[in-house]
Amino acid sequence: MNEKRKKIIQYAMRIVLLIIISFTFGLTVYMWNAKKINNDLMPMPFKIAIGYVKTGSMQPNLNINDLIIVVKTNDYEVDDIIVYQSCGELIVHRIVSINDKTIIT
């Protein structure tokens, strides 16, 4: 491999590394701001988040320490499992009914 090609590869690798570091730093700042400033316990910068189940209230469907993937949506139906924030905690429950714009879990 000639010297010019090596320099081009090194330059490209530095750019890729800079992009990865910048993305990671930006995402970290976003998450910190969402949690500390906006009091959002589950920031969803890409409309998706990962969480886990703390209690057995959703058994047998979800067990304690089950990993859950949460996708942000505006379309809810009865029997959907949702995650919402209440009193400084994230709550995982199933929708049992929807009345107008009120969701009952």
PyMOL commands that set and color helices and strands:
alter all, ss='L'
color gray80, all
select helices_A, chain A and resi 3-36
alter helices_A, ss='H'
color red, helices_A
select strands_A, chain A and resi 48-52+67-71+81-86+89-94+97-99+102-104
alter strands_A, ss='S'
color yellow, strands_A
deselect
rebuild
show_as cartoon
